[in-house]
Amino acid sequence: MNENISSLLFYPFDKEQIAYPNYDAKTLFWGAQYFYGIEKFKNIDCVQSFKPDAALWEGHGIKIQSELLQQERYQNIFCHLPKQKESALYMLAQSLDYLEDNGLLVAVAANDAGGKKIESWMKELGANPTSLSKSKCRIVWAYKNTRDQQKIDFYISKGAQQNMNIDGLNFMSQPGIFGWDKIDKGSKLLIQNLPPKLEGKGADFGCGYGYLSSQVLKKHTNINKLYALDADYNALQCAKKNLAHYQENIDIEYDWVDLTVPQKDLRNLDWIVMNPPFHEGKQAKNEVGHNFIKQAAQCLKKSGSLYMVANSHLPYEKLLDKLFSNVHKVSEEQGYKIFVVQK
Ligand SMILES: C[S@@+](CC[C@H](N)C(=O)[O-])C[C@H]1O[C@@H](n2cnc3c(N)ncnc32)[C@H](O)[C@@H]1O
């Protein structure tokens, strides 16, 4: 689908289903990509926690926040909902909480990414929604004149950052983060295949809530600097908490970055661990992984090592052979392959 789904947030106005809002009123765009027409609103906040989408707002004179600020209240809230259910309900519940009385909430999602559920979710939260369908998406809106505060509080706590016991390990995590309530099988295999000694200055490309980093730091005590990097701001906030106790001995830097584009300040790394994402929005299936590999090659020092896990069916070998001098597939099991490669 080529259409920017976020732009459907104005569809109920264009279809004259609801009156155009007051453009001077305090308005929030949450989870949305930039689309033409947003500038009509003169008093907006924009929350976007995924770095590549946040970057799309640059150049439009609109400041992006990576998270919702607690003290604000809004007359209009426009949400492009995330795919993950608890995370979408969290966004709707928070929105109803942050709206002024009689304020307007409009939400959109693709039908195959929760769109068909939005109306029932809003009803569950005590609102009285109306909906439209377009381009295999659902656009749903309601005014805050009814609500069920108990349900709102329940879904806010269910979708918030929380302490999890995962496979006997304690992690702070949050719905919406990649594999938020489990340990990724591929990452576990990567840990089992790391060399006995890792030291110096390294990075975790796409660190998520910090599983790989935490296991690396637990076992390898000669590391003096770690870059924990992810495009998901919420994941990075969890990683910060999950790695905090290593901070006393190791310099850990957390950066909210898009690793598919050059990281010009990140150079001469001794090693990188990564479990790259392989599908993202409109990008071709392998493009994100390929770009991660290209950036890793740029950031490593000569003879630095990349330790990477990938789903068995993903064709990364050709690119690895092109960019690195020694490429070893050290294991292939349970649908994953593990590479150890040297620049
Ligand atoms: C397969 S997950 C691995 C997460 C974590 N390392 C683990 O092992 O559980 C890939 C991670 O890459 C992040 N990611 C996706 N696209 C990204 C991008 N363009 N730049 C940086 N990180 C990205 C995701 O947020 C996710 O945390």
The ligand as a Gaussian input file, in Angstrom:
#p B3LYP/6-31G(d) Opt

LIG

0 1
 C       14.975000      -8.611000      16.061000
 S       14.881000      -7.272000      17.202000
 C       16.222000      -7.650000      18.297000
 C       16.041000      -7.034000      19.668000
 C       17.055000      -7.439000      20.724000
 N       18.421000      -7.245000      20.281000
 C       16.844000      -8.860000      21.143000
 O       17.708000      -9.651000      20.859000
 O       15.805000      -9.161000      21.759000
 C       15.450000      -5.916000      16.224000
 C       15.505000      -4.582000      16.935000
 O       15.856000      -3.597000      15.947000
 C       15.127000      -2.416000      16.206000
 N       15.028000      -1.663000      14.952000
 C       14.123000      -1.809000      13.942000
 N       14.378000      -0.949000      12.954000
 C       15.440000      -0.221000      13.337000
 C       16.189000       0.827000      12.737000
 N       15.861000       1.295000      11.540000
 N       17.237000       1.342000      13.408000
 C       17.567000       0.864000      14.636000
 N       16.906000      -0.128000      15.259000
 C       15.864000      -0.667000      14.613000
 C       13.801000      -2.882000      16.760000
 O       13.187000      -1.868000      17.527000
 C       14.202000      -4.106000      17.562000
 O       14.439000      -3.767000      18.902000

